[in-house]
């Protein structure tokens, strides 16, 4: 299980951005275990392609916030396409957690 800690900027930035987007409403401490299916965008009646479309919008917003607000850079060998694809893969997986999302963000971005 990925580590959910306030000492990790990926965790803090994922949580704060999702919180501001109103995708989740819980405190930082209580958010790591929230599954993707518990986020606001994750509508169970959407088709997989519709859910992916929604996830791409979330991933795009996260990427822009990370790079423009948090001044994050991509890790070596990572670009926008790869980082977005990695986030979308987690976002469309109903049982993946916010901590899982932060873990992939930590692998792809340098904060």
PAZAPA-4460 file (N, C-alpha, C; in steps of 0.05 Angstrom, whole numbers, plus 32768, in hexadecimal, padded with zeros to 4 digits):
% residues 111
    n_x    n_y    n_z   ca_x   ca_y   ca_z    c_x    c_y    c_z   seq   type   mol
   8011   7FE8   8000   8000   8000   8000   8012   8019   8000     1      X     A
   800B   802D   7FEF   801B   8045   7FEE   801A   8054   8009     2      X     A
   802F   8063   800F   8030   8072   8027   8021   808D   8024     3      X     A
   800F   8092   8035   8000   80AB   8035   800A   80BC   804C     4      X     A
   8019   80D1   8046   8026   80E0   805B   8027   80FE   8054     5      X     A
   8024   810F   8068   8026   812C   8063   8042   8135   805E     6      X     A
   8056   8123   8061   8072   8129   805B   8078   8126   803E     7      X     A
   8065   811E   802D   8069   8119   8011   8059   812E   8001     8      X     A
   8067   813E   7FF1   8059   8154   7FE2   8046   8148   7FCD     9      X     A
   804B   8131   7FC3   8038   8125   7FB0   801D   8120   7FBE    10      X     A
   801E   8115   7FD6   8006   8110   7FE5   7FF7   812A   7FEB    11      X     A
   8006   813D   7FF5   7FFA   8157   7FFC   7FED   8165   7FE4    12      X     A
   7FFC   8164   7FCE   7FF2   8172   7FB6   7FDA   8164   7FA9    13      X     A
   7FDB   8149   7FA9   7FC4   813A   7F9F   7FAC   8140   7FB0    14      X     A
   7FAF   813D   7FCA   7F98   8142   7FDC   7F8D   815E   7FD9    15      X     A
   7F9F   8172   7FDB   7F95   818E   7FDB   7F87   8195   7FC1    16      X     A
   7F92   818B   7FAA   7F85   8191   7F91   7F6A   8183   7F8E    17      X     A
   7F69   816A   7F96   7F4F   815B   7F95   7F3B   8168   7FA8    18      X     A
   7F45   8172   7FBF   7F33   817F   7FD2   7F28   8199   7FC7    19      X     A
   7F39   81A9   7FBB   7F31   81C2   7FAF   7F1D   81BD   7F98    20      X     A
   7F22   81A7   7F89   7F10   81A0   7F73   7EF6   8194   7F7D    21      X     A
   7EF4   8191   7F97   7EDC   8185   7FA4   7ED8   8167   7F9C    22      X     A
   7EEE   815A   7F94   7EEC   813E   7F8E   7EEB   812D   7FA7    23      X     A
   7EF5   8138   7FBD   7EF3   812B   7FD7   7EEF   8140   7FEC    24      X     A
   7EE5   8138   8003   7EDE   814B   8018   7EEB   8145   8032    25      X     A
   7EFA   8130   8034   7F06   8128   804D   7F21   8136   8052    26      X     A
   7F29   8136   806B   7F43   8142   8072   7F59   8131   8066    27      X     A
   7F71   813D   8066   7F88   812F   805A   7F8B   8113   8067    28      X     A
   7F8B   8112   8081   7F90   80FA   808F   7F7D   80E3   8087    29      X     A
   7F64   80EA   8081   7F4F   80D7   807B   7F4C   80D1   805D    30      X     A
   7F5D   80DD   804C   7F58   80DB   802F   7F68   80C6   8020    31      X     A
   7F7E   80BD   802C   7F8F   80AA   801D   7F81   8090   8015    32      X     A
   7F6F   8087   8025   7F61   806E   801F   7F48   8071   800E    33      X     A
   7F41   808A   8006   7F29   808E   7FF6   7F2F   8081   7FDA    34      X     A
   7F1C   8071   7FD1   7F1F   8064   7FB7   7F16   8077   7FA1    35      X     A
   7F1F   8072   7F89   7F18   8083   7F72   7EF9   8083   7F6F    36      X     A
   7EEC   806D   7F74   7ECF   806C   7F71   7EC2   807E   7F86    37      X     A
   7ED0   8088   7F99   7EC6   809A   7FAD   7EC9   80B7   7FA7    38      X     A
   7ED8   80BD   7F91   7EDC   80D9   7F89   7EC3   80E2   7F79    39      X     A
   7EBE   80FC   7F79   7EA6   8107   7F6D   7EA4   8101   7F4F    40      X     A
   7EBA   8101   7F40   7EB8   80FD   7F24   7EB1   80E1   7F1C    41      X     A
   7EB5   80CD   7F2E   7EB2   80B1   7F27   7E95   80A9   7F28    42      X     A
   7E88   80AB   7F11   7E6B   80A5   7F0F   7E69   8088   7F05    43      X     A
   7E5D   8076   7F15   7E5C   805A   7F0E   7E4A   8054   7EF6    44      X     A
   7E39   8067   7EED   7E29   8061   7ED6   7E36   8069   7EBC    45      X     A
   7E4D   8076   7EBD   7E5C   807D   7EA5   7E68   8064   7E98    46      X     A
   7E6A   8065   7E7E   7E78   8050   7E70   7E96   8053   7E76    47      X     A
   7EA6   803E   7E71   7EC3   8041   7E76   7ECF   8058   7E66    48      X     A
   7EC7   805D   7E4D   7ED2   8073   7E3E   7ECA   808E   7E49    49      X     A
   7EB1   8090   7E53   7EA8   80A9   7E5F   7EB8   80AE   7E79    50      X     A
   7EBC   8099   7E89   7ECB   809B   7EA2   7EE8   80A4   7E9C    51      X     A
   7EF3   8098   7E87   7F0F   80A0   7E7F   7F10   80BE   7E77    52      X     A
   7EFB   80C7   7E69   7EFA   80E3   7E61   7EFA   80F5   7E7A    53      X     A
   7EEA   80EE   7E8E   7EE9   80FD   7EA7   7F04   80FC   7EB5    54      X     A
   7F10   80E4   7EB6   7F2A   80E1   7EC3   7F3F   80F1   7EB5    55      X     A
   7F3E   80F3   7E9B   7F52   8104   7E8C   7F4F   8121   7E94    56      X     A
   7F37   812A   7E99   7F33   8146   7EA2   7F3F   814B   7EBD    57      X     A
   7F3B   8137   7ECF   7F47   8139   7EEA   7F66   8139   7EE8    58      X     A
   7F70   8126   7ED8   7F8D   8124   7ED5   7F99   813D   7EC9    59      X     A
   7F8B   8149   7EB5   7F95   8162   7EA9   7F96   8178   7EBE    60      X     A
   7F81   817B   7ECD   7F81   8190   7EE2   7F97   818B   7EF6    61      X     A
   7F9B   8172   7EFF   7FB0   816C   7F12   7FCB   8174   7F06    62      X     A
   7FD0   816C   7EEE   7FEA   8171   7EE1   7FEF   818F   7EDF    63      X     A
   7FDB   819F   7ED8   7FDF   81BC   7ED6   7FE4   81C8   7EF1    64      X     A
   7FD5   81C0   7F05   7FDA   81CA   7F20   7FF6   81C3   7F2A    65      X     A
   7FFE   81AA   7F26   8018   81A1   7F2F   802E   81B2   7F22    66      X     A
   802C   81B6   7F08   8042   81C4   7EFA   8041   81E2   7EFD    67      X     A
   8028   81EE   7EFD   8026   820B   7EFD   8024   8217   7F19    68      X     A
   8017   8209   7F2C   8014   8213   7F47   8029   8208   7F5A    69      X     A
   802F   81EF   7F58   8043   81E2   7F6A   805F   81E2   7F5F    70      X     A
   8062   81EC   7F46   807C   81EE   7F38   8089   81D2   7F36    71      X     A
   8079   81BE   7F33   8084   81A2   7F2F   8090   819F   7F13    72      X     A
   80A3   818D   7F12   80AF   8186   7EF8   80AA   8168   7EF4    73      X     A
   80AA   815F   7EDB   80A9   8143   7ED6   80C3   8135   7EDE    74      X     A
   80C1   811E   7EE8   80D9   810E   7EED   80E7   8107   7ED3    75      X     A
   8100   80FF   7ED4   810E   80F7   7EBB   80FF   80E1   7EAD    76      X     A
   80FC   80E4   7E93   80EE   80D0   7E83   80D0   80D2   7E83    77      X     A
   80C5   80E6   7E92   80A8   80E9   7E93   80A1   8103   7E84    78      X     A
   808B   8102   7E76   8080   811A   7E69   8062   811C   7E70    79      X     A
   8055   8130   7E65   8039   8134   7E6B   8028   811C   7E63    80      X     A
   802C   8111   7E4C   801C   80FB   7E42   801F   80E3   7E56    81      X     A
   8037   80DC   7E5E   803C   80C6   7E70   802F   80CB   7E8B    82      X     A
   8034   80E3   7E96   8029   80EA   7EB1   800B   80E9   7EB0    83      X     A
   7FFF   80F4   7E9C   7FE1   80F4   7E9A   7FD7   80D7   7E97    84      X     A
   7FE4   80C8   7E87   7FDB   80AC   7E83   7FDD   809C   7E9D    85      X     A
   7FF3   80A1   7EAC   7FF6   8093   7EC6   7FE0   809B   7EDA    86      X     A
   7FD9   80B5   7EDA   7FC4   80BE   7EED   7FA9   80B3   7EE4    87      X     A
   7FA3   80B3   7ECA   7F8A   80A9   7EC0   7F87   808C   7EC7    88      X     A
   7F9C   807C   7EC4   7F9B   8060   7ECA   7F92   805B   7EE7    89      X     A
   7F9B   806C   7EF9   7F92   8069   7F15   7F76   8074   7F19    90      X     A
   7F70   808B   7F0D   7F56   8097   7F11   7F3F   8086   7F07    91      X     A
   7F43   8076   7EF2   7F2D   8066   7EE7   7F2A   804B   7EF6    92      X     A
   7F3C   8045   7F08   7F3C   802C   7F17   7F2C   8030   7F30    93      X     A
   7F14   8025   7F32   7F02   802B   7F49   7F0E   8026   7F64    94      X     A
   7F1E   8012   7F67   7F29   800A   7F81   7F44   8015   7F88    95      X     A
   7F50   8024   7F76   7F69   8032   7F7C   7F62   8049   7F8F    96      X     A
   7F76   8051   7F9F   7F71   8065   7FB4   7F7F   8080   7FAD    97      X     A
   7F78   8094   7FBC   7F85   80AE   7FB9   7FA3   80AA   7FBF    98      X     A
   7FAA   8099   7FD1   7FC6   8094   7FD7   7FD4   8087   7FBE    99      X     A
   7FC6   8076   7FB0   7FD1   806A   7F97   7FD6   8080   7F83   100      X     A
   7FC3   8093   7F81   7FC6   80A9   7F6E   7FDF   80BA   7F76   101      X     A
   7FE2   80BF   7F8F   7FF9   80CF   7F99   8013   80C0   7F93   102      X     A
   8012   80A6   7F96   802B   8096   7F91   8034   8099   7F74   103      X     A
   8021   8098   7F61   8029   809A   7F45   8031   80B7   7F3F   104      X     A
   8024   80CA   7F4C   802C   80E6   7F48   8048   80EA   7F53   105      X     A
   804E   80DE   7F69   8069   80E0   7F74   807E   80D4   7F62   106      X     A
   8077   80C0   7F53   808A   80B3   7F40   808E   80C4   7F27   107      X     A
   807A   80D3   7F20   807B   80E2   7F06   8083   8100   7F09   108      X     A
   8080   810B   7F21   8085   8128   7F25   809A   812C   7F3B   109      X     A
   80A9   8141   7F37   80BC   814A   7F4C   80B1   8164   7F57   110      X     A
   80AA   8164   7F70   809F   817C   7F7D   80B4   818B   7F8C   111      X     A
***
